[in-house]
Amino acid sequence: METIIPIKGKVTYPITLDASVWIFDDRKIELDEFLKFNNTSEENENDYIKAQSERFEQERTGIKPPINQSIKRFEKEKILKGSYVIPLEPFISNSEPLVEGNQVQLETNNGEHVVLSIEEALNGFLGFALNGKPLKDDGPVHFYYGDGSNASSPYKNISAITII
């Protein structure tokens, strides 16, 4: 199955996303943690920034717990078994939507289209892994609203994102 998702349409820079490499991206969020958040991606981003700053400070000061190897092994195992989402905002922002592009169309493998406002898309998240595996049956990605309102039934089989 193809894991490539183009962002196209009314954009300055059409870009291509590869969902198979997001497992290595620091912007990913565990699906369970995402579902605990109650508001917008801004709050989620603040939590992410806080975690990253703590990690940076630990690296900068050289403070390493004596069980560091165990933590690395645990994190590796956790990554290989976890379910993850990633914010859509950085990808849309990098494509630089044109002023007249005020809606986002999610295109599915079976030819269906879901139209969202640009704000909904910017606050949204793409699910790309379930139980450590890529979404092969109903992927390559799922779309979740930033508030998690469609957590039980995300938009599935998304194969392209078009700014309209």
Backbone bond lengths (Angstrom), bond angles and torsions (degrees), N, CA, C in turn:
res aa  C-N    CA-C-N  psi(-1)  N-CA   C-N-CA  omega(-1)  CA-C   N-CA-C  phi
1 M - - - 1.442 - - 1.525 109.93 -
2 E 1.276 115.39 144.26 1.457 123.26 -178.19 1.523 110.47 -78.47
3 T 1.336 117.35 132.33 1.467 121.56 178.21 1.520 111.45 -108.72
4 I 1.325 117.28 11.69 1.458 122.59 -178.09 1.528 109.47 -90.38
5 I 1.345 115.85 129.96 1.457 121.82 -179.14 1.526 107.89 -127.90
6 P 1.337 118.01 114.84 1.466 119.04 177.59 1.525 111.54 -83.05
7 I 1.327 116.09 146.53 1.464 122.33 166.85 1.517 104.27 -109.81
8 K 1.330 115.34 117.82 1.466 120.47 -171.68 1.519 109.57 -140.62
9 G 1.308 116.18 -173.86 1.460 121.36 178.43 1.507 111.45 100.79
10 K 1.321 115.84 -135.16 1.471 121.90 -176.85 1.526 110.06 -82.98
11 V 1.339 114.54 69.50 1.458 121.73 179.53 1.522 109.21 -130.85
12 T 1.322 116.12 154.63 1.457 120.75 175.59 1.528 109.91 -72.84
13 Y 1.337 115.93 -41.31 1.455 121.16 -177.26 1.525 110.29 -126.21
14 P 1.327 118.12 101.52 1.463 118.25 173.11 1.536 108.28 -64.04
15 I 1.302 117.07 132.95 1.457 120.22 -179.06 1.525 110.06 -126.69
16 T 1.308 114.68 162.21 1.450 121.87 179.13 1.519 108.48 -120.98
17 L 1.319 115.90 129.42 1.463 121.76 179.47 1.522 108.96 -104.38
18 D 1.321 115.91 144.14 1.458 121.46 175.84 1.525 108.07 -119.65
19 A 1.319 116.34 102.51 1.465 121.75 -175.90 1.521 112.71 -64.88
20 S 1.314 118.30 -19.67 1.465 120.19 -177.01 1.530 112.92 -71.68
21 V 1.334 118.39 -17.18 1.466 120.41 -179.16 1.528 112.92 -99.13
22 W 1.321 118.26 -5.24 1.461 120.97 -177.19 1.519 112.69 -67.54
23 I 1.302 117.76 -18.30 1.463 120.19 178.69 1.527 110.21 -60.83
24 F 1.335 117.14 -24.33 1.462 122.45 179.49 1.524 112.38 -94.61
25 D 1.318 117.83 -2.51 1.464 123.03 -175.94 1.530 109.93 -83.12
26 D 1.328 116.76 130.44 1.468 121.05 -179.73 1.527 112.72 -69.85
27 R 1.311 118.67 -13.24 1.459 121.04 179.95 1.523 112.67 -80.42
28 K 1.317 117.13 -8.89 1.465 119.42 -178.49 1.526 110.31 -66.20
29 I 1.315 115.07 150.64 1.457 122.48 179.99 1.519 107.13 -130.36
30 E 1.318 116.04 139.00 1.457 118.89 176.66 1.522 108.91 -63.24
31 L 1.320 116.05 138.75 1.452 121.32 -178.26 1.523 111.13 -57.62
32 D 1.316 118.19 -42.54 1.468 121.05 179.43 1.527 111.11 -62.06
33 E 1.328 117.01 -40.55 1.464 120.65 178.40 1.523 110.42 -67.39
34 F 1.318 116.79 -39.59 1.468 121.22 178.03 1.525 109.96 -60.89
35 L 1.306 117.49 -42.38 1.458 120.87 -177.90 1.521 112.43 -70.41
36 K 1.335 117.98 -18.78 1.462 121.48 176.02 1.518 110.95 -77.04
37 F 1.345 117.26 -26.64 1.457 119.97 -179.26 1.509 108.68 -67.14
38 N 1.326 115.17 146.98 1.448 117.84 -172.38 1.514 114.64 -116.06
39 N 1.300 118.51 0.09 1.449 116.61 -174.42 1.514 111.66 -133.33
40 T 1.312 117.35 -119.72 1.458 121.94 -172.59 1.515 111.59 -104.00
41 S 1.304 115.28 173.25 1.458 119.73 177.08 1.524 110.71 -66.51
42 E 1.342 118.34 -18.84 1.469 120.37 177.78 1.524 109.62 -63.70
43 E 1.336 117.80 -43.60 1.458 120.59 177.15 1.522 110.35 -65.36
44 N 1.342 116.15 -42.03 1.452 120.13 178.45 1.520 110.25 -61.03
45 E 1.321 116.15 -41.12 1.463 120.95 -179.68 1.527 110.58 -65.69
46 N 1.334 117.08 -37.55 1.464 119.85 177.66 1.528 111.01 -62.69
47 D 1.326 117.45 -42.59 1.463 120.63 176.97 1.522 110.44 -63.48
48 Y 1.319 116.49 -40.32 1.456 121.52 179.14 1.534 109.97 -63.48
49 I 1.329 116.61 -45.33 1.466 120.98 -179.91 1.524 110.30 -62.27
50 K 1.316 117.11 -41.33 1.460 120.79 178.66 1.529 110.79 -61.34
51 A 1.326 117.22 -45.28 1.463 120.71 179.73 1.525 110.83 -64.20
52 Q 1.335 116.37 -40.76 1.463 119.66 -179.98 1.523 111.38 -68.05
53 S 1.333 117.35 -37.04 1.467 119.01 179.28 1.528 110.92 -67.67
54 E 1.327 117.00 -36.92 1.460 119.68 176.12 1.531 110.61 -64.18
55 R 1.320 116.17 -41.72 1.461 120.55 178.23 1.527 110.87 -63.34
56 F 1.351 115.98 -43.32 1.455 120.65 179.39 1.525 110.82 -62.27
57 E 1.321 116.79 -45.44 1.465 121.40 -178.91 1.526 110.55 -61.43
58 Q 1.316 115.95 -38.92 1.462 119.77 179.00 1.533 110.13 -66.01
59 E 1.316 117.16 -40.75 1.463 120.98 177.77 1.532 110.56 -67.29
60 R 1.328 117.04 -41.61 1.461 121.71 -176.78 1.521 111.68 -64.60
61 T 1.315 116.58 -43.08 1.456 119.96 -177.11 1.517 112.37 -82.50
62 G 1.305 116.61 -10.87 1.456 119.68 178.55 1.517 113.76 76.00
63 I 1.326 116.98 10.56 1.462 120.26 178.99 1.521 108.30 -74.68
64 K 1.298 114.73 117.69 1.459 119.32 -179.82 1.517 107.96 -129.70
65 P 1.300 116.81 124.55 1.461 118.33 179.06 1.520 110.49 -65.80
66 P 1.313 117.77 153.19 1.456 120.35 -178.52 1.527 113.24 -64.37
67 I 1.324 117.47 -14.31 1.459 119.91 -179.35 1.528 111.44 -102.86
68 N 1.310 117.12 25.15 1.454 122.09 -174.96 1.530 112.35 -54.20
69 Q 1.330 118.97 -43.72 1.456 121.15 -179.89 1.524 110.81 -62.19
70 S 1.326 116.53 -38.49 1.460 120.11 177.93 1.515 110.61 -64.44
71 I 1.331 116.74 -40.11 1.457 120.42 179.00 1.518 109.80 -63.92
72 K 1.330 117.09 -45.05 1.463 119.95 179.39 1.522 110.49 -59.38
73 R 1.320 117.13 -44.62 1.455 120.95 179.72 1.528 110.05 -63.67
74 F 1.340 116.49 -42.45 1.460 121.01 178.93 1.525 110.80 -62.23
75 E 1.356 116.35 -44.92 1.463 119.91 179.53 1.523 111.02 -63.20
76 K 1.326 117.45 -39.22 1.447 120.99 179.20 1.527 110.56 -63.50
77 E 1.330 116.07 -44.54 1.466 120.01 178.11 1.520 110.91 -64.31
78 K 1.341 116.15 -39.25 1.454 121.32 179.85 1.534 110.54 -63.18
79 I 1.327 116.29 -42.23 1.464 120.63 178.81 1.520 110.45 -61.84
80 L 1.309 116.51 -40.96 1.460 120.22 -177.11 1.524 113.49 -74.46
81 K 1.331 117.33 -8.78 1.465 120.78 -179.87 1.514 113.39 -120.20
82 G 1.340 117.51 -4.20 1.459 121.01 -172.34 1.520 114.00 -86.96
83 S 1.330 114.26 166.83 1.465 123.63 173.39 1.518 106.93 -113.11
84 Y 1.335 117.56 133.25 1.458 120.63 -170.07 1.523 113.91 -134.24
85 V 1.345 113.66 153.54 1.462 123.15 169.82 1.527 106.92 -128.11
86 I 1.325 114.82 161.69 1.465 120.93 177.66 1.526 107.39 -138.21
87 P 1.341 118.09 141.94 1.468 119.45 -179.54 1.531 111.30 -64.96
88 L 1.327 115.88 140.73 1.458 121.59 179.23 1.530 111.48 -83.14
89 E 1.317 118.00 -23.87 1.463 122.94 -173.82 1.526 114.48 -53.15
90 P 1.343 120.62 -47.66 1.468 117.91 -177.76 1.528 113.38 -61.94
91 F 1.308 116.73 -33.10 1.467 119.99 -178.66 1.526 110.86 -72.20
92 I 1.330 116.28 -43.79 1.471 119.17 177.90 1.524 109.61 -65.23
93 S 1.319 117.33 -42.97 1.473 120.42 179.95 1.522 111.30 -61.55
94 N 1.323 118.08 -40.23 1.469 121.07 179.12 1.520 112.54 -65.54
95 S 1.322 117.57 -27.83 1.461 120.11 178.56 1.530 111.36 -78.83
96 E 1.329 117.33 -10.76 1.467 124.41 179.44 1.530 112.65 50.53
97 P 1.350 115.94 76.59 1.471 119.18 177.76 1.524 111.05 -57.95
98 L 1.314 116.14 142.68 1.458 121.47 176.97 1.522 108.84 -72.23
99 V 1.317 116.65 161.86 1.467 122.02 -177.21 1.527 110.79 -58.16
100 E 1.316 117.13 -38.67 1.463 119.80 -177.75 1.533 112.91 -76.90
101 G 1.323 117.60 -8.12 1.468 120.99 177.20 1.516 109.93 -84.13
102 N 1.335 117.26 94.35 1.460 120.19 -175.75 1.528 113.08 -114.24
103 Q 1.318 116.97 5.33 1.458 121.27 176.14 1.515 109.73 -136.83
104 V 1.320 115.13 158.05 1.459 121.33 178.48 1.519 108.13 -123.77
105 Q 1.309 115.38 131.37 1.462 120.95 178.69 1.523 108.71 -109.76
106 L 1.322 115.71 121.44 1.458 121.06 175.11 1.517 107.06 -92.86
107 E 1.322 116.14 122.70 1.459 120.72 -179.34 1.526 108.73 -102.46
108 T 1.316 116.29 136.65 1.457 120.80 -177.94 1.519 110.84 -104.89
109 N 1.330 115.17 165.65 1.467 121.15 179.85 1.521 112.41 -62.21
110 N 1.330 117.40 -28.56 1.465 120.20 -177.62 1.529 112.50 -94.98
111 G 1.328 118.03 15.61 1.458 122.17 172.95 1.517 115.15 87.59
112 E 1.305 119.19 1.51 1.458 121.03 177.90 1.526 109.92 -80.45
113 H 1.336 115.36 157.49 1.460 121.21 179.69 1.526 109.25 -130.26
114 V 1.330 115.30 138.43 1.463 122.05 174.95 1.523 106.12 -119.91
115 V 1.332 116.79 124.74 1.465 120.83 -178.32 1.526 108.73 -105.38
116 L 1.336 114.93 128.81 1.466 123.31 179.73 1.517 108.89 -123.76
117 S 1.322 116.16 158.37 1.460 118.70 171.20 1.529 107.32 -72.78
118 I 1.312 116.42 159.74 1.463 119.95 179.50 1.527 110.23 -62.46
119 E 1.333 117.97 -34.09 1.469 121.72 179.04 1.526 111.02 -65.24
120 E 1.334 116.49 -43.28 1.468 119.78 178.56 1.524 110.63 -61.10
121 A 1.319 115.94 -41.34 1.461 120.09 -179.82 1.530 111.09 -67.50
122 L 1.329 117.22 -42.68 1.463 120.40 -179.45 1.527 111.83 -64.47
123 N 1.310 118.06 -29.89 1.461 121.93 178.19 1.528 112.19 -89.91
124 G 1.329 117.23 -3.48 1.457 121.62 -175.63 1.516 114.18 -84.58
125 F 1.331 114.09 170.74 1.459 122.53 -179.32 1.521 109.20 -132.26
126 L 1.324 115.35 148.56 1.456 121.15 175.84 1.528 109.55 -106.99
127 G 1.316 116.46 122.25 1.452 121.15 173.90 1.514 108.33 -82.88
128 F 1.334 117.33 133.30 1.460 119.51 -175.69 1.520 113.87 -132.88
129 A 1.332 118.51 -9.61 1.471 120.51 179.93 1.523 108.99 -144.15
130 L 1.320 115.85 139.01 1.455 122.31 176.78 1.516 107.85 -130.72
131 N 1.320 115.37 119.85 1.465 122.05 -177.79 1.530 111.91 55.48
132 G 1.323 115.61 40.07 1.456 121.68 176.26 1.518 115.04 79.56
133 K 1.313 117.60 2.89 1.469 121.12 -177.84 1.527 110.19 -116.87
134 P 1.340 117.07 146.65 1.464 119.56 174.44 1.530 109.71 -63.00
135 L 1.316 116.35 155.92 1.464 121.67 -179.32 1.532 109.12 -80.47
136 K 1.310 116.63 86.88 1.466 120.49 -175.83 1.521 112.90 -82.64
137 D 1.318 117.91 -42.40 1.461 120.76 -174.63 1.522 113.02 -73.72
138 D 1.315 117.39 -40.43 1.461 120.11 -176.07 1.531 111.36 -130.52
139 G 1.307 117.12 31.97 1.465 122.81 -178.26 1.506 111.35 -110.60
140 P 1.293 118.51 -160.58 1.454 128.28 21.03 1.521 114.69 -78.71
141 V 1.358 118.77 -21.01 1.462 119.74 177.74 1.518 110.71 -139.85
142 H 1.335 115.10 160.15 1.460 123.87 172.02 1.519 106.96 -114.72
143 F 1.328 116.87 150.43 1.469 120.59 177.09 1.523 109.37 -108.56
144 Y 1.351 115.42 129.73 1.458 122.99 176.06 1.521 108.77 -118.01
145 Y 1.330 117.05 135.41 1.461 120.22 172.20 1.522 108.33 -64.54
146 G 1.323 117.00 151.81 1.458 122.32 -178.27 1.510 113.84 -60.82
147 D 1.328 117.04 -27.90 1.459 119.99 179.43 1.527 112.26 -88.43
148 G 1.336 117.03 -0.35 1.464 120.97 178.52 1.512 114.06 74.41
149 S 1.332 118.15 13.16 1.462 121.25 -175.43 1.532 113.36 -63.98
150 N 1.315 117.91 -23.77 1.467 119.64 178.30 1.528 111.19 -110.01
151 A 1.319 116.82 29.14 1.470 121.51 -176.22 1.521 112.62 -59.83
152 S 1.318 117.58 -34.77 1.465 119.57 -179.08 1.520 112.13 -80.37
153 S 1.329 117.70 -19.42 1.464 120.45 178.57 1.528 110.34 -144.70
154 P 1.346 117.11 72.25 1.476 119.61 178.95 1.526 110.61 -68.73
155 Y 1.319 115.48 161.51 1.459 119.58 173.62 1.522 107.20 -71.09
156 K 1.323 116.69 128.26 1.463 120.79 -173.56 1.527 111.20 -115.09
157 N 1.328 115.19 172.26 1.467 123.78 177.22 1.518 113.28 60.49
158 I 1.324 118.68 30.74 1.460 121.09 -177.56 1.523 109.30 -75.03
159 S 1.334 114.40 123.36 1.459 120.19 -176.86 1.519 113.34 -116.47
160 A 1.349 117.84 -11.99 1.467 121.06 179.17 1.517 109.18 -158.76
161 I 1.329 114.91 152.41 1.466 122.23 177.50 1.520 106.79 -125.46
162 T 1.328 116.02 122.74 1.450 120.67 -177.26 1.526 109.60 -121.75
163 I 1.322 115.82 127.65 1.466 120.90 174.93 1.517 106.37 -84.72
164 I 1.343 116.53 122.90 1.475 120.39 -177.42 1.519 110.55 -121.33
